[in-house]
Every structure is written in C-alpha cells, then in structure tokens.
Amino acid sequence: MTPRFVTSLAAALSIAALPLASSALAAPNITSPIKGLAGKCVDVPNGNTANGTRIQLWDCNGTNAQSWSFVADGTLRAFGKCLDVSNSGTANGTAIQLWDCNGTNAQQWIHTAANDLVNPQANKCLDVTDGNSASGTKLQLYDCNGTGAQKWTANVRPVNSRRTVVYYQTQYVNGVYVSPLGLTNNNTRVTDVIVAAIHLNSPTQVHLNDHPPSDARFTQMWADLSAMQARGVRVLGMVGGAAQGSFQRLDTDFNTYYPILKNIITTYKLDGVDLDVEEYMSLAGMERLIRALRADFGQNFVITLAPVATALYGGGNLSGFNYEQLYQSVGSQISWFNAQFYNGWGYMGTPSGYQTIVNRRVIPAQKVVAGMLSNPGNGGSGYVDITTAQNTVRSLVVSYQEFGGVASWEYFNSLPGDRAAPWQWAGTMSSAMGR
C-alpha cells in the first residue's frame, strides 16, 4: 500500500529535458539581532565560537556575534552553532551557551506572541540573570515570569512550531487550473506549501507529476507560488512518493542524480525539499543526501521527510532505513517530519499515535508535523473529519506548546470547503492550533 498517489506512473516515467541552472538559491533571510533588557542584545562574547561559550547581554553593535538565525527546525543559530541549554538542564539558573547543533531538545526554542523565548523541554524562559542590565550579564534558564528580563524582540518571527503545511499535487482538475492563492488570499495562516511530486527519471531529465516542471501548464503555478513566497510562505518541492525510482537512483548513482535535484531547487527557487521515501534507500545514502543539501543550501533551507507515522516509533516503514537512527545521526540537519497518520500507518482521531512518537524522547514534538487526509478520497483509509481533527490538535497543543503542526494531503478538494473553497481546512486547523 502506498499513501501517495500519482496520476500516471507510466507518464511520470516518460522524460523531457530540463536546462541546467547556474545561480545558487538564496534562502529566505530570517537572521536578526535579538534585543532584550535595556535594549541590549543577545551576544556571543568576543565572537568566540568555541563550544561552551556562555551567552551574554551586551550593547547592540551589529556584529556577527549578535546575528541570530531563526531556523525552521526550532533552533537559534550564530556562527553556525546553536543556542543551547547546558547539559540539557531544566533547573532554574542553568547556563545558556553556544554549542554544536545536535538535534536535541536542549536546542529548541519557541518565540511566543508575548516575546518570551521558551525552551519547551524545560518549559522555562531565556532570562537575564538577576534582571541585571549591565553588559556582560550572563543569560540563563528560569521560570517564565513575564518580567522584562525575559522579553526578547527580533526583526523576524518565523513559524517553527504549530506549522500549517499543505501538499499541492493536483494542479489541474478536468483541465482547469487549481491555484494555491486561496491559501494566502483567505488568511489561512499557511506556513508551507509542498509542491508534489518531483521524479528524477534519467540522468538529465525530470518530471513534476506527468510533465516537465518547465512545461507551460506550470507557468501560472510557479508565478502564484512566487507570490506566496513574497508573503512569507515557504515553498518546498516533494521528491518521490508512490512513483518509485528517484531515491534508488540517488542512493546508487548520487554523483549523477544529485546535481539534477540541486538544479531543480535553484531553477524554481524552492525554499526546501520534502523527501518522501516510499522505496528502499540505505541509511548511508539518506545521510549523504541530507548533508549535501544542507552544505549546498545553508542553514535556512528547509529539509523535511515524510515517513509513515509508525516509522517514527520503530514500527512499519516504507523507506528501508530506520528513522530514529537517521535522526540520531543527522537530526540537527532535518527541519521536521511530515508524518503520515493515515492509510493504516497512523490515525489522528485521537492524540495517542502522536504521543507515542514524542514519548520515545528521540524526536521532539517541535519536529513532528501530523499529516492527515483532507478528504477521504485522497487516501485508502484513516480520514478524520475536521471537527475530530480540531479536537485532537487542540489536545496536543495543550500537551505540547511546541507541537510541530499539521499537514494536509492534499489541497484541491480539502474539506470542509471541497473544490469550491479548499483553503478552509488550513484556516480551520491554524485556528485550532491557536495561530
């Protein structure tokens, strides 16, 4: 059984040329100073990048030591390293330091609407010790108390939890174009649109579903997606799915096929990729792919995977490799997982399946997005009606303020609006998450 669908596997495997691109992708700029008490900044002392460097408050000076990237995976980074709670501590007074990014809960942060920076593992706030506004005062973890010592502002506020993700595979219905712009024109608060599905079919050629991505039928789609990017929505490309072959080729002939994938990303200015591996791929091959994408496109580039939900707690798996082993190896380079809770691989009618993943304490809630069918016709089983889905999500938000978010498969006929108003699912679920 395969939880993703292509309109024609035979057509997807036919090929057409794609010209190579020469320019590199510039990921969205989400870097900013973080200002706090007395208008001073979160600072790496003397720009010292050594692991264990204590983070301090200092007069804002515009240097790289005060330039922090709010990364889609929930981390805050300077000099390519992460803002870290020392020894994964949860006690009041635990030191805040710079450390190699490692994918642990000690490096997850939520910038709340109240301007707190909360570490969800401890459920405590980034705090200026003793409320002392003198430059050089060290930062610590402390019970959130609403004081000025815990209020932080930045020039950006990217969504790195409670994401609203929408898969967009059906671009035409009966020859009529389905635009994704309803998601932004109707204030759904969508965070990510994932265009599906990219297939690497030969050493020089690719398809987006049944046609080359450069086909004229997609011209309006790329323009609409660009307009959504201008409004702050991230646009990702989904690779793979039910039409197998792309990952086997990346695994066994990486030097041929990775440049093709890289070219697609740059040509269509994608903010990230969603790797939907529904065929055998080796663990080493997936690690190599993720590391190459991160090295080539930088820390702000979004890298997600789309396993069946059971694969995130050691159960059934379509991908060949073990996801927990993958996370332990390269978790700091994975933005999040769009877990498929349907087609017999999970269920979102209750919170229990999601909780099972988080309770294993390997992959944090901030990196687990709950994927659901938005219409019973979009999958074999596991559809959850919108009211039940809202109730489940509200319960998970209460349990995990860092809840990773929701994803719908797929856009064009999402209920309750169906084809007339498919954006309603996203807006309804954003509201259920309190966004």
ABEGO torsion letter per residue (X at the ends): XBABBBABAAAAABBBBBBBBABBBBBBBABBBBBBBGGBBBBBBGGBABBGBBBBBBBBAGBAAABBBBBAAGBBBBGGBBBBBBGGBABBGBBBBBBBBAGBAAABBBBBAAGBBBBAAAGBBBBBBGGBABBGBBBBBBBBAGBAAABBBBABBBBABGBBBBBBABABBGGBBBBAAAAAAAGAGBABBBBOBBBBABAABBBBEABBAABAAAAAAAAAAAAAAAAGBBBBBBBEEABBGAAAAAAABAAAAAAAAAAAAAAAGBAEBBBBBABBBBAAAAAAAAAAAAAAAEAABBBBBBBBAAAAAGBBBAAGBBAAAAAAAAAAABABBBBBBBGGAEBAABAAAAAAAAAAGABBAAABBBBBBABAAABABGBBBAAAAAAAAAAAAAABAABAEBBBOBAAABOAAEAABAAAAAAAAAAAAGX
